[in-house]
């Protein structure tokens, strides 16, 4: 019996050490999350999402509302919001530019036959003029 008690005490000690390591890891991850939050959202916009309060709420809709309220507040005041808006504007401008370039390419393609026809007529006219050059120079 004494051996069993000693064995259980050893296991409890190992369990206690494991719990302490988990607590340390949790504290470290919380610190990293806070640093990330400050980096993304700015110093004055670091609301705490209370996981305990959320987990105590039994109504899934209310849980979702709690989470969504915090996330909305963070997103609204995020220092990244202006950058995201600039990115969206840049994408919109790029898309408009691509659309304009495609429209221009479509016009060139549509007028290609006219360009080829005009080029052929120009070549024929140039050939005709070249044929008249000897007559013009003989009169000089």
C-alpha positions in Angstrom: 0.0 0.0 0.0 2.9 2.3 0.9 4.4 1.8 -2.6 1.0 2.6 -4.3 0.7 5.8 -2.3 4.3 6.8 -3.1 3.6 6.0 -6.8 0.5 8.1 -6.8 2.3 11.0 -5.1 5.0 10.8 -7.8 2.3 10.9 -10.5 0.6 13.8 -8.8 3.9 15.6 -8.7 4.4 15.0 -12.5 0.8 16.1 -13.1 1.4 19.3 -11.1 4.6 20.0 -13.1 2.7 19.4 -16.3 0.0 21.8 -15.2 2.6 24.4 -14.3 4.1 24.1 -17.8 0.7 24.5 -19.4 0.1 27.6 -17.3 3.5 29.0 -18.4 2.7 28.3 -22.0 -0.7 29.9 -21.7 0.8 33.0 -20.2 3.3 33.2 -23.0 0.7 32.7 -25.7 -1.4 35.4 -24.0 1.5 37.8 -24.0 2.2 37.1 -27.7 -1.5 37.6 -28.5 -1.5 41.0 -26.7 1.6 42.1 -28.7 0.0 41.0 -31.9 -3.2 42.8 -31.0 -1.3 46.0 -30.2 0.6 45.7 -33.5 -2.5 45.2 -35.5 -5.0 47.4 -33.7 -2.8 50.1 -32.1 -2.1 50.8 -28.5 -5.5 52.3 -27.6 -7.6 49.6 -29.3 -6.8 46.4 -27.5 -10.1 45.3 -26.1 -10.0 42.0 -24.1 -12.2 39.2 -25.4 -13.5 37.6 -22.2 -13.4 33.9 -23.1 -14.8 33.0 -19.7 -17.9 35.2 -20.1 -18.4 33.9 -23.6 -18.1 30.2 -22.4 -20.5 30.8 -19.5 -23.2 32.1 -21.9 -25.4 29.2 -22.8 -27.3 30.7 -25.7 -25.3 30.3 -28.9 -26.8 33.4 -30.4 -25.8 35.5 -27.4 -22.3 33.9 -27.5 -22.0 34.9 -31.2 -23.2 38.4 -30.4 -20.6 38.8 -27.7 -17.8 37.7 -30.0 -19.1 39.7 -32.9 -19.4 42.9 -30.9 -15.8 42.7 -29.8 -14.5 41.8 -33.3 -16.6 44.7 -34.8 -15.1 47.1 -32.3 -11.6 45.9 -33.0 -12.1 46.0 -36.8 -13.6 49.5 -36.7 -10.7 51.0 -34.8 -8.0 48.9 -36.3 -4.9 50.7 -37.6 -5.0 48.4 -40.5 -8.4 49.6 -41.7 -7.0 52.6 -43.7 -4.4 50.3 -45.2 -7.1 47.8 -46.2 -9.2 50.6 -47.7 -6.1 51.7 -49.7 -5.6 48.2 -50.9 -9.2 47.9 -51.9 -8.9 51.2 -53.8 -5.7 50.0 -55.5 -7.4 46.8 -56.6 -10.4 48.7 -57.9 -8.1 51.0 -59.9 -6.1 48.1 -61.2 -9.3 46.3 -62.3 -10.5 49.5 -64.0 -7.2 49.8 -65.8 -7.3 46.1 -66.9 -10.9 46.7 -68.1 -9.8 49.8 -70.0 -6.8 48.0 -71.6 -9.1 45.1 -72.7 -11.5 47.6 -74.2 -8.7 49.2 -76.1 -7.4 45.8 -77.3 -11.0 44.9 -78.4 -11.2 48.1 -80.5 -7.8 47.4 -82.1 -8.9 43.9 -82.9 -12.3 45.2 -84.3 -10.5 47.7 -86.5 -7.7 45.3 -87.6 -9.4 44.5 -90.9 -9.8 48.2 -91.7 -6.1 48.7 -90.8 -5.1 45.8 -93.1 -7.3 47.1 -95.9 -5.9 50.6 -95.5 -2.4 49.3 -95.5 -3.1 47.3 -98.7 -4.6 50.5 -100.4 -1.6 52.5 -99.3 0.7 49.9 -100.8 -1.2 49.9 -104.1 -1.2 53.7 -104.2 2.5 53.8 -103.5 3.1 51.3 -106.3 1.1 53.4 -108.6 3.0 56.6 -107.7 6.3 54.7 -108.2 5.1 53.8 -111.6 4.5 57.4 -112.5 7.9 58.6 -111.2 9.7 57.9 -114.6 7.1 60.0 -116.5 7.5 62.8 -114.0 11.3 62.8 -114.1 11.4 62.6 -117.9 9.5 65.8 -118.2 12.0 67.7 -116.0 
